[in-house]
Amino acid sequence: MSRSMTITNEDILDQVKLSRKIPEITEQIIIHNLVMSTAEEVGIKVEIEELQKAADLFRLINKLNSTKDTWTWLEKHGFSLDDFEEMIYSNLIFEKLSQHLFADKIEPYFFEHQLDYAGVVMHEVVLDDEDLALELFYAIQEGEMNFYDVAHKYIQDIELRRRGGYLGTVRRQDLKPELSAAVFAATPPQILKPIVTSKGIHLIFVEEIIQVQLDNDLRHQIIDLLFEDWIEQQIAPVELMKNFT
């Protein structure tokens, strides 16, 4: 048997407290206020046409293809139309402020950190025995075995074993320093002499070195990173007196 239940704002706040979300939400409020006040200081505005275009894009991305779909979404999230418009407006302000502050800093940042964004297509087998790793390395070099044979025999993870130790494209910044130094000094295709790390002894086949281009996706990643760093620096000294009684 179904029954109705009334949930009050006090119930919601109590649940937020119980779920230990107060610090997270407080930080989000600080960030929102910071961005809004900074945008106002530098004269950033949102035109009606921009707001409508952003709202249409949001509905498209979230598959709100009809009025009914939109109302259902609003009800699910406890939004009024004004709340929805405020959310879109806020998102636009965040985007426009990040562009205002950092659009001209994307390329300098990229060229300064270009090596971090380089990638490598590689295969890897991690072993526990250094002598065995050296033995397999020389066997591959001399053509007695191939890397796939080694991966198929010594990798425990089933899916990775099936892929022959293939890791896909790995960014330089995601590799341990002792690995990246050797990997990015390779002349592909090349198998590297075993490298010892805290994880084990790495037998690596470098298939290709990829120099990343500064495309639109990477531009967005960089500007998001710069904007997040700026926000962290701005809110670090902020102290907030809270009263949740």
C-alpha positions in Angstrom: 0.0 0.0 0.0 1.4 3.4 -1.0 1.5 6.3 1.4 2.4 9.9 1.1 5.2 11.5 3.1 6.0 15.2 3.7 9.6 16.2 3.6 10.4 19.6 5.0 13.5 21.9 4.5 14.5 21.1 8.0 14.4 17.4 7.2 16.7 18.0 4.2 19.1 20.0 6.3 19.2 17.3 9.0 20.0 14.7 6.4 22.7 16.9 4.9 24.3 17.1 8.4 23.9 13.3 9.0 25.5 12.6 5.7 28.5 14.8 6.6 28.0 17.1 3.6 28.1 20.4 5.4 31.8 21.1 4.7 31.4 20.2 1.0 28.3 22.3 0.5 29.8 25.2 2.5 32.8 25.2 0.2 30.5 25.2 -2.9 28.7 28.2 -1.5 32.0 30.1 -0.9 33.1 29.3 -4.4 29.8 30.4 -5.9 29.9 33.7 -4.1 33.5 34.3 -5.0 32.9 33.7 -8.7 29.8 35.8 -8.8 31.4 38.7 -7.0 34.5 38.6 -9.1 32.5 38.4 -12.3 30.6 41.5 -11.2 33.8 43.3 -10.4 35.3 42.7 -13.9 32.0 43.6 -15.6 31.0 40.1 -16.9 27.4 40.0 -18.1 25.1 37.3 -19.6 22.9 38.3 -22.5 19.4 36.8 -22.9 20.4 35.1 -26.1 23.4 33.5 -24.4 21.1 32.3 -21.6 18.6 30.8 -24.0 21.3 29.1 -26.1 22.9 27.6 -22.9 19.5 26.4 -21.7 18.8 24.7 -25.0 22.2 23.0 -25.0 21.6 21.8 -21.4 18.2 20.3 -22.4 19.8 18.6 -25.4 22.7 17.1 -23.4 20.3 15.8 -20.7 17.8 14.5 -23.3 15.0 16.8 -22.1 13.4 16.6 -25.5 9.9 17.7 -24.5 8.1 20.0 -22.1 7.0 17.0 -20.1 10.6 15.7 -19.9 11.7 19.1 -18.6 9.0 19.4 -16.0 9.8 15.9 -14.8 13.5 16.8 -14.4 12.6 20.0 -12.6 10.3 18.2 -10.2 12.9 15.4 -9.6 15.5 18.0 -8.6 13.2 20.3 -6.7 13.7 23.1 -9.2 11.4 25.9 -10.2 11.8 27.6 -13.6 13.6 30.4 -11.8 15.9 27.9 -10.2 16.7 26.4 -13.6 17.4 29.7 -15.1 19.6 30.6 -12.1 21.6 27.4 -12.6 22.2 28.1 -16.3 23.1 31.7 -15.5 25.6 30.5 -12.8 27.2 28.0 -15.2 27.6 30.7 -17.8 29.2 33.1 -15.3 31.7 30.4 -14.3 32.6 29.7 -17.9 32.9 33.4 -18.9 35.0 34.3 -15.9 37.4 31.4 -16.5 37.7 32.6 -20.1 38.3 36.2 -19.0 41.0 35.2 -16.5 42.8 32.5 -18.4 42.1 32.4 -22.1 45.4 34.1 -22.9 47.3 31.8 -20.5 46.4 28.5 -22.1 49.1 28.4 -24.7 51.9 29.5 -22.4 50.9 26.9 -19.9 50.7 24.2 -22.5 54.2 24.9 -23.9 55.6 25.1 -20.3 54.1 21.7 -19.5 54.1 20.2 -22.9 56.1 17.1 -21.8 53.5 16.3 -19.2 50.9 16.0 -21.9 53.0 13.7 -24.2 51.7 10.2 -24.4 53.0 6.7 -25.0 51.4 3.6 -26.5 52.9 0.8 -24.4 52.6 -2.8 -23.2 53.8 -3.8 -19.8 54.4 -6.9 -17.7 55.2 -6.5 -14.0 57.3 -9.3 -12.5 58.6 -10.1 -9.0 61.9 -11.7 -10.1 64.6 -9.4 -11.6 66.6 -12.3 -12.9 63.6 -13.7 -14.7 62.8 -10.2 -16.1 66.3 -9.9 -17.6 66.1 -13.4 -19.0 62.8 -12.6 -20.7 64.1 -9.3 -22.0 67.1 -10.9 -23.7 64.9 -13.7 -25.1 62.6 -11.1 -26.7 65.6 -9.2 -28.0 67.0 -12.3 -29.6 63.7 -13.3 -31.1 63.3 -16.4 -29.0 60.0 -15.1 -27.6 57.7 -12.2 -28.4 56.2 -9.8 -25.9 52.7 -11.2 -26.3 54.0 -14.7 -25.3 55.5 -13.2 -22.1 52.4 -11.3 -21.3 50.2 -14.3 -21.9 52.3 -16.4 -19.5 53.1 -14.0 -16.7 50.2 -11.5 -16.4 47.7 -12.6 -13.8 44.9 -10.2 -14.7 42.8 -11.9 -17.2 41.7 -8.9 -19.3 45.2 -7.4 -19.4 46.7 -10.8 -20.3 44.2 -11.1 -23.2 45.4 -7.7 -24.4 49.1 -8.8 -24.3 49.8 -6.2 -21.5 48.5 -3.4 -23.7 47.8 -0.3 -21.6 46.7 2.0 -24.5 47.9 5.6 -24.5 49.4 6.6 -21.2 50.3 10.2 -20.4 53.8 11.0 -19.1 52.4 12.6 -16.0 50.6 9.3 -15.1 53.8 7.3 -15.1 56.3 6.9 -12.2 59.3 9.2 -12.8 61.7 6.2 -13.1 59.4 4.8 -15.8 58.7 8.0 -17.7 62.4 8.8 -18.1 63.2 5.5 -19.8 59.9 5.3 -21.7 60.2 8.7 -23.3 63.9 8.2 -24.2 63.0 5.1 -26.2 63.0 4.9 -30.0 59.8 3.0 -30.8 59.2 0.2 -31.4 61.5 -0.8 -28.6 61.5 -3.1 -25.6 63.1 -1.6 -22.6 65.6 -3.2 -20.2 63.7 -4.2 -17.0 63.0 -1.2 -14.7 62.7 -1.7 -10.9 60.1 0.3 -8.9 58.3 -0.3 -5.7 55.6 -2.1 -7.6 58.0 -4.7 -9.1 60.2 -5.2 -12.1 58.6 -3.7 -15.2 59.2 -5.2 -18.7 57.9 -2.6 -21.1 57.4 -2.5 -24.9 57.2 1.0 -26.2 55.0 1.0 -29.4 54.7 4.7 -30.1 55.5 8.1 -28.6 52.6 10.6 -29.1 53.2 14.3 -29.0 49.9 15.9 -28.0 48.4 18.8 -30.0 46.7 21.7 -28.4 43.2 21.0 -29.6 39.9 22.2 -28.2 39.6 19.4 -25.7 43.0 20.0 -24.2 42.3 23.8 -24.2 39.2 23.1 -22.0 41.2 20.8 -19.7 43.9 23.4 -19.2 41.6 26.3 -18.6 39.6 24.2 -16.1 42.8 23.4 -14.3 44.0 27.0 -14.2 40.5 28.1 -13.0 40.4 25.4 -10.3 43.9 26.4 -9.1 42.8 30.1 -9.0 39.7 29.2 -6.9 41.8 27.2 -4.5 44.1 30.1 -4.0 41.2 32.5 -3.5 39.3 30.4 -0.9 42.4 29.2 1.0 42.4 32.2 3.4 38.7 32.4 3.8 37.3 31.7 7.2 33.6 31.3 7.6 31.6 31.4 10.8 28.8 28.9 10.5 25.6 28.6 12.5 23.5 25.6 11.7 21.2 25.6 14.7 
